[in-house]
């Protein structure tokens, strides 16, 4: 995945990222099936899909951790008042 694509991922919402993640996981399963049967010639396709899945999961976890940090900061501010 290119840097431009990663920037686009960071701009998407969590629900869109989850949909993409599920779609990529389905694609990986299909590719593995095709490789075992001998229909898929591109053996690196599954590897690339797995790497994309990891990148999507990384963006999701970053967004969730940032959201939890913001929530904690807001709680501290409310307690301080």
Beta strands, then each sheet from edge to edge (+ up, - down):
end
